[in-house]
Amino acid sequence: MRADVAMPDHILIRVFSEEKKTLKELARKKGTSLSGLIRAAVLPAQGSENVARAK
């Protein structure tokens, strides 16, 4: 999986077909969308980096 920051507050995620299939299945099992699954994984990590930089 590859992630690029396209614009502030926008992240472009590129995945291979098999990765996408696996991630969609994981999202379905967790009761969320693929976008929701990715946001949950990416945004908390960014928040902790920002907190670490502020200290």
mmCIF file of the N, C-alpha and C atoms, coordinates in Angstrom:
data_MODEL
# 
_entry.id   MODEL 
# 
loop_
_atom_site.group_PDB 
_atom_site.id 
_atom_site.type_symbol 
_atom_site.label_atom_id 
_atom_site.label_alt_id 
_atom_site.label_comp_id 
_atom_site.label_asym_id 
_atom_site.label_entity_id 
_atom_site.label_seq_id 
_atom_site.pdbx_PDB_ins_code 
_atom_site.Cartn_x 
_atom_site.Cartn_y 
_atom_site.Cartn_z 
_atom_site.occupancy 
_atom_site.B_iso_or_equiv 
_atom_site.pdbx_formal_charge 
_atom_site.auth_seq_id 
_atom_site.auth_comp_id 
_atom_site.auth_asym_id 
_atom_site.auth_atom_id 
_atom_site.pdbx_PDB_model_num 
ATOM 1   N N  . MET A 1 1  ? 0.849   -1.157 0.000  1.00 0.00 ? 1  MET A N  1 
ATOM 2   C CA . MET A 1 1  ? 0.000   0.000  0.000  1.00 0.00 ? 1  MET A CA 1 
ATOM 3   C C  . MET A 1 1  ? 0.899   1.225  0.000  1.00 0.00 ? 1  MET A C  1 
ATOM 4   N N  . ARG A 1 2  ? 0.465   2.248  -0.697 1.00 0.00 ? 2  ARG A N  1 
ATOM 5   C CA . ARG A 1 2  ? 1.228   3.484  -0.765 1.00 0.00 ? 2  ARG A CA 1 
ATOM 6   C C  . ARG A 1 2  ? 0.302   4.645  -0.425 1.00 0.00 ? 2  ARG A C  1 
ATOM 7   N N  . ALA A 1 3  ? 0.754   5.554  0.390  1.00 0.00 ? 3  ALA A N  1 
ATOM 8   C CA . ALA A 1 3  ? -0.054  6.714  0.769  1.00 0.00 ? 3  ALA A CA 1 
ATOM 9   C C  . ALA A 1 3  ? 0.711   7.987  0.442  1.00 0.00 ? 3  ALA A C  1 
ATOM 10  N N  . ASP A 1 4  ? 0.018   8.935  -0.139 1.00 0.00 ? 4  ASP A N  1 
ATOM 11  C CA . ASP A 1 4  ? 0.578   10.243 -0.446 1.00 0.00 ? 4  ASP A CA 1 
ATOM 12  C C  . ASP A 1 4  ? -0.381  11.302 0.078  1.00 0.00 ? 4  ASP A C  1 
ATOM 13  N N  . VAL A 1 5  ? 0.150   12.412 0.566  1.00 0.00 ? 5  VAL A N  1 
ATOM 14  C CA . VAL A 1 5  ? -0.709  13.512 0.973  1.00 0.00 ? 5  VAL A CA 1 
ATOM 15  C C  . VAL A 1 5  ? -1.004  14.319 -0.276 1.00 0.00 ? 5  VAL A C  1 
ATOM 16  N N  . ALA A 1 6  ? -2.269  14.303 -0.696 1.00 0.00 ? 6  ALA A N  1 
ATOM 17  C CA . ALA A 1 6  ? -2.675  14.996 -1.910 1.00 0.00 ? 6  ALA A CA 1 
ATOM 18  C C  . ALA A 1 6  ? -2.887  16.478 -1.633 1.00 0.00 ? 6  ALA A C  1 
ATOM 19  N N  . MET A 1 7  ? -3.569  16.780 -0.548 1.00 0.00 ? 7  MET A N  1 
ATOM 20  C CA . MET A 1 7  ? -3.856  18.142 -0.108 1.00 0.00 ? 7  MET A CA 1 
ATOM 21  C C  . MET A 1 7  ? -3.994  18.073 1.405  1.00 0.00 ? 7  MET A C  1 
ATOM 22  N N  . PRO A 1 8  ? -3.980  19.214 2.080  1.00 0.00 ? 8  PRO A N  1 
ATOM 23  C CA . PRO A 1 8  ? -4.245  19.150 3.519  1.00 0.00 ? 8  PRO A CA 1 
ATOM 24  C C  . PRO A 1 8  ? -5.572  18.433 3.768  1.00 0.00 ? 8  PRO A C  1 
ATOM 25  N N  . ASP A 1 9  ? -5.587  17.544 4.718  1.00 0.00 ? 9  ASP A N  1 
ATOM 26  C CA . ASP A 1 9  ? -6.776  16.765 5.095  1.00 0.00 ? 9  ASP A CA 1 
ATOM 27  C C  . ASP A 1 9  ? -7.202  15.743 4.046  1.00 0.00 ? 9  ASP A C  1 
ATOM 28  N N  . HIS A 1 10 ? -6.398  15.501 3.029  1.00 0.00 ? 10 HIS A N  1 
ATOM 29  C CA . HIS A 1 10 ? -6.710  14.487 2.016  1.00 0.00 ? 10 HIS A CA 1 
ATOM 30  C C  . HIS A 1 10 ? -5.499  13.579 1.832  1.00 0.00 ? 10 HIS A C  1 
ATOM 31  N N  . ILE A 1 11 ? -5.715  12.291 1.913  1.00 0.00 ? 11 ILE A N  1 
ATOM 32  C CA . ILE A 1 11 ? -4.642  11.322 1.728  1.00 0.00 ? 11 ILE A CA 1 
ATOM 33  C C  . ILE A 1 11 ? -5.018  10.425 0.566  1.00 0.00 ? 11 ILE A C  1 
ATOM 34  N N  . LEU A 1 12 ? -4.136  10.284 -0.385 1.00 0.00 ? 12 LEU A N  1 
ATOM 35  C CA . LEU A 1 12 ? -4.355  9.413  -1.533 1.00 0.00 ? 12 LEU A CA 1 
ATOM 36  C C  . LEU A 1 12 ? -3.738  8.059  -1.213 1.00 0.00 ? 12 LEU A C  1 
ATOM 37  N N  . ILE A 1 13 ? -4.552  7.011  -1.228 1.00 0.00 ? 13 ILE A N  1 
ATOM 38  C CA . ILE A 1 13 ? -4.099  5.658  -0.922 1.00 0.00 ? 13 ILE A CA 1 
ATOM 39  C C  . ILE A 1 13 ? -4.167  4.831  -2.192 1.00 0.00 ? 13 ILE A C  1 
ATOM 40  N N  . ARG A 1 14 ? -3.081  4.175  -2.523 1.00 0.00 ? 14 ARG A N  1 
ATOM 41  C CA . ARG A 1 14 ? -3.056  3.277  -3.680 1.00 0.00 ? 14 ARG A CA 1 
ATOM 42  C C  . ARG A 1 14 ? -2.763  1.874  -3.185 1.00 0.00 ? 14 ARG A C  1 
ATOM 43  N N  . VAL A 1 15 ? -3.607  0.928  -3.590 1.00 0.00 ? 15 VAL A N  1 
ATOM 44  C CA . VAL A 1 15 ? -3.430  -0.458 -3.166 1.00 0.00 ? 15 VAL A CA 1 
ATOM 45  C C  . VAL A 1 15 ? -3.565  -1.384 -4.363 1.00 0.00 ? 15 VAL A C  1 
ATOM 46  N N  . PHE A 1 16 ? -2.922  -2.540 -4.270 1.00 0.00 ? 16 PHE A N  1 
ATOM 47  C CA . PHE A 1 16 ? -3.079  -3.567 -5.292 1.00 0.00 ? 16 PHE A CA 1 
ATOM 48  C C  . PHE A 1 16 ? -4.448  -4.212 -5.131 1.00 0.00 ? 16 PHE A C  1 
ATOM 49  N N  . SER A 1 17 ? -4.941  -4.826 -6.178 1.00 0.00 ? 17 SER A N  1 
ATOM 50  C CA . SER A 1 17 ? -6.274  -5.443 -6.168 1.00 0.00 ? 17 SER A CA 1 
ATOM 51  C C  . SER A 1 17 ? -6.438  -6.446 -5.036 1.00 0.00 ? 17 SER A C  1 
ATOM 52  N N  . GLU A 1 18 ? -5.442  -7.299 -4.825 1.00 0.00 ? 18 GLU A N  1 
ATOM 53  C CA . GLU A 1 18 ? -5.539  -8.302 -3.756 1.00 0.00 ? 18 GLU A CA 1 
ATOM 54  C C  . GLU A 1 18 ? -5.550  -7.644 -2.380 1.00 0.00 ? 18 GLU A C  1 
ATOM 55  N N  . GLU A 1 19 ? -4.731  -6.596 -2.203 1.00 0.00 ? 19 GLU A N  1 
ATOM 56  C CA . GLU A 1 19 ? -4.730  -5.864 -0.930 1.00 0.00 ? 19 GLU A CA 1 
ATOM 57  C C  . GLU A 1 19 ? -6.098  -5.245 -0.681 1.00 0.00 ? 19 GLU A C  1 
ATOM 58  N N  . LYS A 1 20 ? -6.664  -4.652 -1.732 1.00 0.00 ? 20 LYS A N  1 
ATOM 59  C CA . LYS A 1 20 ? -7.961  -3.999 -1.603 1.00 0.00 ? 20 LYS A CA 1 
ATOM 60  C C  . LYS A 1 20 ? -9.034  -5.013 -1.210 1.00 0.00 ? 20 LYS A C  1 
ATOM 61  N N  . LYS A 1 21 ? -8.993  -6.172 -1.825 1.00 0.00 ? 21 LYS A N  1 
ATOM 62  C CA . LYS A 1 21 ? -9.963  -7.225 -1.511 1.00 0.00 ? 21 LYS A CA 1 
ATOM 63  C C  . LYS A 1 21 ? -9.846  -7.629 -0.041 1.00 0.00 ? 21 LYS A C  1 
ATOM 64  N N  . THR A 1 22 ? -8.623  -7.815 0.433  1.00 0.00 ? 22 THR A N  1 
ATOM 65  C CA . THR A 1 22 ? -8.383  -8.197 1.826  1.00 0.00 ? 22 THR A CA 1 
ATOM 66  C C  . THR A 1 22 ? -8.831  -7.099 2.786  1.00 0.00 ? 22 THR A C  1 
ATOM 67  N N  . LEU A 1 23 ? -8.502  -5.847 2.464  1.00 0.00 ? 23 LEU A N  1 
ATOM 68  C CA . LEU A 1 23 ? -8.889  -4.730 3.327  1.00 0.00 ? 23 LEU A CA 1 
ATOM 69  C C  . LEU A 1 23 ? -10.405 -4.545 3.365  1.00 0.00 ? 23 LEU A C  1 
ATOM 70  N N  . LYS A 1 24 ? -11.066 -4.732 2.216  1.00 0.00 ? 24 LYS A N  1 
ATOM 71  C CA . LYS A 1 24 ? -12.529 -4.628 2.183  1.00 0.00 ? 24 LYS A CA 1 
ATOM 72  C C  . LYS A 1 24 ? -13.168 -5.694 3.060  1.00 0.00 ? 24 LYS A C  1 
ATOM 73  N N  . GLU A 1 25 ? -12.626 -6.900 3.023  1.00 0.00 ? 25 GLU A N  1 
ATOM 74  C CA . GLU A 1 25 ? -13.144 -7.989 3.849  1.00 0.00 ? 25 GLU A CA 1 
ATOM 75  C C  . GLU A 1 25 ? -12.945 -7.670 5.334  1.00 0.00 ? 25 GLU A C  1 
ATOM 76  N N  . LEU A 1 26 ? -11.781 -7.151 5.689  1.00 0.00 ? 26 LEU A N  1 
ATOM 77  C CA . LEU A 1 26 ? -11.508 -6.765 7.075  1.00 0.00 ? 26 LEU A CA 1 
ATOM 78  C C  . LEU A 1 26 ? -12.465 -5.659 7.524  1.00 0.00 ? 26 LEU A C  1 
ATOM 79  N N  . ALA A 1 27 ? -12.685 -4.676 6.657  1.00 0.00 ? 27 ALA A N  1 
ATOM 80  C CA . ALA A 1 27 ? -13.613 -3.587 6.976  1.00 0.00 ? 27 ALA A CA 1 
ATOM 81  C C  . ALA A 1 27 ? -15.025 -4.128 7.176  1.00 0.00 ? 27 ALA A C  1 
ATOM 82  N N  . ARG A 1 28 ? -15.440 -5.048 6.324  1.00 0.00 ? 28 ARG A N  1 
ATOM 83  C CA . ARG A 1 28 ? -16.776 -5.635 6.439  1.00 0.00 ? 28 ARG A CA 1 
ATOM 84  C C  . ARG A 1 28 ? -16.928 -6.354 7.776  1.00 0.00 ? 28 ARG A C  1 
ATOM 85  N N  . LYS A 1 29 ? -15.898 -7.105 8.168  1.00 0.00 ? 29 LYS A N  1 
ATOM 86  C CA . LYS A 1 29 ? -15.937 -7.832 9.441  1.00 0.00 ? 29 LYS A CA 1 
ATOM 87  C C  . LYS A 1 29 ? -16.006 -6.877 10.632 1.00 0.00 ? 29 LYS A C  1 
ATOM 88  N N  . LYS A 1 30 ? -15.375 -5.706 10.494 1.00 0.00 ? 30 LYS A N  1 
ATOM 89  C CA . LYS A 1 30 ? -15.387 -4.721 11.584 1.00 0.00 ? 30 LYS A CA 1 
ATOM 90  C C  . LYS A 1 30 ? -16.621 -3.828 11.523 1.00 0.00 ? 30 LYS A C  1 
ATOM 91  N N  . GLY A 1 31 ? -17.435 -3.989 10.478 1.00 0.00 ? 31 GLY A N  1 
ATOM 92  C CA . GLY A 1 31 ? -18.659 -3.205 10.355 1.00 0.00 ? 31 GLY A CA 1 
ATOM 93  C C  . GLY A 1 31 ? -18.432 -1.771 9.935  1.00 0.00 ? 31 GLY A C  1 
ATOM 94  N N  . THR A 1 32 ? -17.426 -1.538 9.131  1.00 0.00 ? 32 THR A N  1 
ATOM 95  C CA . THR A 1 32 ? -17.118 -0.189 8.662  1.00 0.00 ? 32 THR A CA 1 
ATOM 96  C C  . THR A 1 32 ? -16.832 -0.234 7.163  1.00 0.00 ? 32 THR A C  1 
ATOM 97  N N  . SER A 1 33 ? -16.594 0.933  6.589  1.00 0.00 ? 33 SER A N  1 
ATOM 98  C CA . SER A 1 33 ? -16.238 1.015  5.172  1.00 0.00 ? 33 SER A CA 1 
ATOM 99  C C  . SER A 1 33 ? -14.720 0.921  5.027  1.00 0.00 ? 33 SER A C  1 
ATOM 100 N N  . LEU A 1 34 ? -14.274 0.729  3.815  1.00 0.00 ? 34 LEU A N  1 
ATOM 101 C CA . LEU A 1 34 ? -12.837 0.704  3.550  1.00 0.00 ? 34 LEU A CA 1 
ATOM 102 C C  . LEU A 1 34 ? -12.215 2.051  3.923  1.00 0.00 ? 34 LEU A C  1 
ATOM 103 N N  . SER A 1 35 ? -12.884 3.139  3.563  1.00 0.00 ? 35 SER A N  1 
ATOM 104 C CA . SER A 1 35 ? -12.387 4.473  3.917  1.00 0.00 ? 35 SER A CA 1 
ATOM 105 C C  . SER A 1 35 ? -12.302 4.655  5.425  1.00 0.00 ? 35 SER A C  1 
ATOM 106 N N  . GLY A 1 36 ? -13.332 4.194  6.126  1.00 0.00 ? 36 GLY A N  1 
ATOM 107 C CA . GLY A 1 36 ? -13.345 4.298  7.584  1.00 0.00 ? 36 GLY A CA 1 
ATOM 108 C C  . GLY A 1 36 ? -12.220 3.511  8.222  1.00 0.00 ? 36 GLY A C  1 
ATOM 109 N N  . LEU A 1 37 ? -11.963 2.324  7.689  1.00 0.00 ? 37 LEU A N  1 
ATOM 110 C CA . LEU A 1 37 ? -10.880 1.484  8.196  1.00 0.00 ? 37 LEU A CA 1 
ATOM 111 C C  . LEU A 1 37 ? -9.529  2.177  8.019  1.00 0.00 ? 37 LEU A C  1 
ATOM 112 N N  . ILE A 1 38 ? -9.307  2.746  6.850  1.00 0.00 ? 38 ILE A N  1 
ATOM 113 C CA . ILE A 1 38 ? -8.037  3.432  6.566  1.00 0.00 ? 38 ILE A CA 1 
ATOM 114 C C  . ILE A 1 38 ? -7.899  4.678  7.433  1.00 0.00 ? 38 ILE A C  1 
ATOM 115 N N  . ARG A 1 39 ? -8.977  5.466  7.546  1.00 0.00 ? 39 ARG A N  1 
ATOM 116 C CA . ARG A 1 39 ? -8.928  6.664  8.399  1.00 0.00 ? 39 ARG A CA 1 
ATOM 117 C C  . ARG A 1 39 ? -8.582  6.305  9.845  1.00 0.00 ? 39 ARG A C  1 
ATOM 118 N N  . ALA A 1 40 ? -9.219  5.266  10.357 1.00 0.00 ? 40 ALA A N  1 
ATOM 119 C CA . ALA A 1 40 ? -8.974  4.849  11.741 1.00 0.00 ? 40 ALA A CA 1 
ATOM 120 C C  . ALA A 1 40 ? -7.521  4.442  11.946 1.00 0.00 ? 40 ALA A C  1 
ATOM 121 N N  . ALA A 1 41 ? -6.916  3.853  10.926 1.00 0.00 ? 41 ALA A N  1 
ATOM 122 C CA . ALA A 1 41 ? -5.526  3.414  11.029 1.00 0.00 ? 41 ALA A CA 1 
ATOM 123 C C  . ALA A 1 41 ? -4.545  4.573  10.858 1.00 0.00 ? 41 ALA A C  1 
ATOM 124 N N  . VAL A 1 42 ? -4.877  5.525  9.992  1.00 0.00 ? 42 VAL A N  1 
ATOM 125 C CA . VAL A 1 42 ? -3.932  6.588  9.639  1.00 0.00 ? 42 VAL A CA 1 
ATOM 126 C C  . VAL A 1 42 ? -4.038  7.799  10.554 1.00 0.00 ? 42 VAL A C  1 
ATOM 127 N N  . LEU A 1 43 ? -5.234  8.262  10.832 1.00 0.00 ? 43 LEU A N  1 
ATOM 128 C CA . LEU A 1 43 ? -5.388  9.511  11.571 1.00 0.00 ? 43 LEU A CA 1 
ATOM 129 C C  . LEU A 1 43 ? -4.878  9.462  13.004 1.00 0.00 ? 43 LEU A C  1 
ATOM 130 N N  . PRO A 1 44 ? -5.122  8.404  13.786 1.00 0.00 ? 44 PRO A N  1 
ATOM 131 C CA . PRO A 1 44 ? -4.537  8.380  15.136 1.00 0.00 ? 44 PRO A CA 1 
ATOM 132 C C  . PRO A 1 44 ? -3.010  8.413  15.100 1.00 0.00 ? 44 PRO A C  1 
ATOM 133 N N  . ALA A 1 45 ? -2.420  7.767  14.111 1.00 0.00 ? 45 ALA A N  1 
ATOM 134 C CA . ALA A 1 45 ? -0.961  7.762  13.987 1.00 0.00 ? 45 ALA A CA 1 
ATOM 135 C C  . ALA A 1 45 ? -0.453  9.171  13.707 1.00 0.00 ? 45 ALA A C  1 
ATOM 136 N N  . GLN A 1 46 ? -1.141  9.915  12.863 1.00 0.00 ? 46 GLN A N  1 
ATOM 137 C CA . GLN A 1 46 ? -0.730  11.287 12.578 1.00 0.00 ? 46 GLN A CA 1 
ATOM 138 C C  . GLN A 1 46 ? -0.874  12.158 13.815 1.00 0.00 ? 46 GLN A C  1 
ATOM 139 N N  . GLY A 1 47 ? -1.936  11.960 14.562 1.00 0.00 ? 47 GLY A N  1 
ATOM 140 C CA . GLY A 1 47 ? -2.157  12.740 15.780 1.00 0.00 ? 47 GLY A CA 1 
ATOM 141 C C  . GLY A 1 47 ? -1.061  12.524 16.800 1.00 0.00 ? 47 GLY A C  1 
ATOM 142 N N  . SER A 1 48 ? -0.611  11.284 16.967 1.00 0.00 ? 48 SER A N  1 
ATOM 143 C CA . SER A 1 48 ? 0.446   11.006 17.938 1.00 0.00 ? 48 SER A CA 1 
ATOM 144 C C  . SER A 1 48 ? 1.778   11.582 17.482 1.00 0.00 ? 48 SER A C  1 
ATOM 145 N N  . GLU A 1 49 ? 2.007   11.629 16.165 1.00 0.00 ? 49 GLU A N  1 
ATOM 146 C CA . GLU A 1 49 ? 3.237   12.249 15.660 1.00 0.00 ? 49 GLU A CA 1 
ATOM 147 C C  . GLU A 1 49 ? 3.220   13.740 15.947 1.00 0.00 ? 49 GLU A C  1 
ATOM 148 N N  . ASN A 1 50 ? 2.056   14.379 15.751 1.00 0.00 ? 50 ASN A N  1 
ATOM 149 C CA . ASN A 1 50 ? 1.953   15.811 16.007 1.00 0.00 ? 50 ASN A CA 1 
ATOM 150 C C  . ASN A 1 50 ? 2.160   16.116 17.482 1.00 0.00 ? 50 ASN A C  1 
ATOM 151 N N  . VAL A 1 51 ? 1.651   15.274 18.362 1.00 0.00 ? 51 VAL A N  1 
ATOM 152 C CA . VAL A 1 51 ? 1.841   15.464 19.798 1.00 0.00 ? 51 VAL A CA 1 
ATOM 153 C C  . VAL A 1 51 ? 3.312   15.315 20.144 1.00 0.00 ? 51 VAL A C  1 
ATOM 154 N N  . ALA A 1 52 ? 3.974   14.322 19.559 1.00 0.00 ? 52 ALA A N  1 
ATOM 155 C CA . ALA A 1 52 ? 5.391   14.093 19.838 1.00 0.00 ? 52 ALA A CA 1 
ATOM 156 C C  . ALA A 1 52 ? 6.232   15.281 19.383 1.00 0.00 ? 52 ALA A C  1 
ATOM 157 N N  . ARG A 1 53 ? 5.889   15.875 18.251 1.00 0.00 ? 53 ARG A N  1 
ATOM 158 C CA . ARG A 1 53 ? 6.647   17.028 17.752 1.00 0.00 ? 53 ARG A CA 1 
ATOM 159 C C  . ARG A 1 53 ? 6.438   18.255 18.626 1.00 0.00 ? 53 ARG A C  1 
ATOM 160 N N  . ALA A 1 54 ? 5.253   18.384 19.208 1.00 0.00 ? 54 ALA A N  1 
ATOM 161 C CA . ALA A 1 54 ? 4.943   19.564 20.012 1.00 0.00 ? 54 ALA A CA 1 
ATOM 162 C C  . ALA A 1 54 ? 5.691   19.571 21.338 1.00 0.00 ? 54 ALA A C  1 
ATOM 163 N N  . LYS A 1 55 ? 6.110   18.407 21.819 1.00 0.00 ? 55 LYS A N  1 
ATOM 164 C CA . LYS A 1 55 ? 6.780   18.324 23.129 1.00 0.00 ? 55 LYS A CA 1 
ATOM 165 C C  . LYS A 1 55 ? 8.195   18.805 23.087 1.00 0.00 ? 55 LYS A C  1 
# 
